[in-house]
Amino acid sequence: MIISSTKDGTRINPAAFAKRLGSKASVYVLATPSVAYAFDEAMPDDTSVFGGAACSYPTGTAWQTNQRASMVRLAYSDAEAADAVDLIARDVDDMDD
């Protein structure tokens, strides 16, 4: 899973994801907006994450053409950031199905 940053840092807590997901997923942080823009350029259309959002990607390559397989979760407030941890944990669990 990828967590992007804003100019003020991450809103979604990477440690909370790492704790919640354990060995089910690796957690990566795009530490600056410029890194997120470079990531966006390298990713297939509609599969990148930036602006403080987070996204989980299933194993394999099917998500590259099926954007619904990698849900982007936004967080504009602290409450939404906490909710994003739960939502992405469910997304990761659903990928196992």
N, C-alpha and C positions, 0 to 999 in steps of 0.2 A: 504494500500500500504506500501511497505517496501523500505527503502533507506539504502543501505549499505555504509560503510566507508572504506577508505584506511587508511594507517598509518598516513596520513596527514589530515584526517577528511573526511567529505562528500564533494563531488564535486557538487552534485545536492542539491539544497537548500530546506530543509524540509519546511521552512516557506512559500516559493513560492507555494509548493504543497498544503499546508494547506489553504492558501488564495484562490488559484484557485479552489480547490475541495470543499471547504466549508464542509457542512454536508454529502456530497456524499460518503466520504471515510475517514477512520482513517489513519493517517500517523504515521508510526513507523520508528525509526532509529536504525540500528545495529551499535552501537557506535564505535566498534573496529573490526579489521579483525578477531580476535579470536572469538568474538561473532558471526560473520558471518559464520565462519567455524563450530561452534556448531549448528547454524541454518541450514546450509547445511546438516549436519549429521542427523538432525531431520526431514528434509523434504523428500517427495517422490522424486525419481529420476527426474532430469531435471526440478525441480520447485523452486530451491533456487536462491538466489541472493547474490552476493558478489563482492568485488573489486571496489566499488564505483558505482555500477549499482543500478537501482531501478526496482521494479516490482509491479504490481497491481494484486490482486487476487479477483475473483468474490465471492459472497456469495455462500454457498453450498460447495459440495465436488467434483463436476465434474472436476474441474481444476486439481485434483490430478492424473487423468488418461488422461487428455487432455491438454497437456502442451501449446497448442496454446491459451488456454483461459487465460493464465497468461503470458503476454509478458514481457520479460526482456528488459529494455532500458539502453544502455550503454552511458557513457559520459567520453570521454578522454580529452575534452577541455571545456572551459567556454561556447563556442557557442553550443556544443553538450549538455551541462548541461541545458542550457536555452531551447533548442529544446526538451529535455526529458520531461520537464514540460508540454509542449503542447501535446506531443505524449501520455503521460500517462493520461492526462486529457481526450483525445479522447478515449483511451482505456477504461477508467472508464465510459464515456458516452455510448460507444458501449455495455458495460455490461448490461446497462439498457434495451437494445433492446431485 
